[in-house]
Amino acid sequence: MIKRISSGGEFEAKIGYCRAVVAGGFVHVAGTVGQGDDVVAQCQSALDTISAALAEAGAGFADVVRVNYYLPDRADFEPCWPLLAQTFGDAPPAATMIECGLIDAKFRIEIEVTALAPG
């Protein structure tokens, strides 16, 4: 069984994706950007969106097994570290950070996660 979770964002229909898919024992959350004036605010906003998708799937950050971070400037990653350490706490996932272009230059970070689905 596959469950699709939409956040209602305008680009989901335009591009043809959904915020998260629950399948095969996992919750796959799409790459998520956030709003804000700086990278830390955008990181928090993205995490809030991800948290809502995970909650709708019955999961949370403690269930995350993999996280990928995408940033146009790797120097922007370090200011996010305290927030990320607080978010994942005692259940840190495997992680990768990639420096790359994002869909719009105003975005400083994009985050995608994979979590264990509730059993």
KAVENRA-V528609 format. One record per pair of residues at least 4 apart in sequence whose C-alpha atoms are under 8 Angstrom apart, sorted by the first residue. I is the first residue (numbers start at 1). GAP is how many residues later the second one is. Records with the same first field share a line. If there is no record, write none. Layout:
I=GAP, GAP
This chain:
1=22, 23
2=19, 20, 21, 22
3=18, 19, 20
4=14, 15, 16, 17, 18
5=13, 14, 15, 16, 17, 48, 51, 52
6=6, 12, 13, 14, 47
7=11, 12, 42, 46
8=4
9=4
10=4
11=4, 5
12=4, 5, 6, 7
13=4
18=12
19=10, 11, 13, 34
20=7, 8, 9, 10, 33, 34
21=6, 7, 8
22=4, 5, 6, 35, 95
23=4, 5, 94
25=91, 92, 93, 94
26=88, 89, 90, 91
27=27, 30, 87, 88, 89, 90
28=84, 85, 86, 87
29=21, 24, 25, 83, 84, 85
30=81, 82, 83
31=79, 80, 81, 82
32=14, 17, 18, 78, 79, 80
33=9, 10, 12, 13, 74, 76, 77, 78
34=7, 8, 9, 10, 11, 12, 13, 15, 73, 75, 76
35=6, 7, 10, 11, 72
36=5, 6, 9
37=4, 5
38=4, 70
39=4, 37, 40, 41, 68, 69, 70
40=4, 39, 40, 43
41=4
42=4, 65, 66, 67
43=4, 37, 66, 67, 68
44=4, 39
45=4
46=4, 64, 65
47=4, 64
48=4
49=4
50=4
51=4, 9, 10
52=4
53=4
54=4, 5, 6, 7
55=4, 5
57=60, 61
58=59, 60
59=4, 56, 57, 58, 59
60=4, 55
61=26, 27, 30, 54
62=26, 27, 28, 29, 30
63=28, 52, 53, 54
64=27, 28, 29, 49, 50, 51, 52
65=27, 28, 29, 48, 49, 50, 51
66=27, 28, 29, 47, 48, 49
67=26, 27, 28, 29, 44, 45, 46, 47
68=27, 28, 29, 30, 43, 44, 45
69=26, 27, 28, 29, 40, 41, 42, 43
70=27, 28, 29, 30, 32, 39, 40, 41
71=5, 6, 26, 27, 28, 29, 30, 31, 37, 38, 39
72=27, 28, 29, 30, 36, 37
73=4, 26, 27, 35
74=24, 25
76=4, 32
77=4
80=4
81=4
82=4
83=4
84=4
85=4, 7
88=4, 5
101=4
102=5, 6, 7, 8
103=4
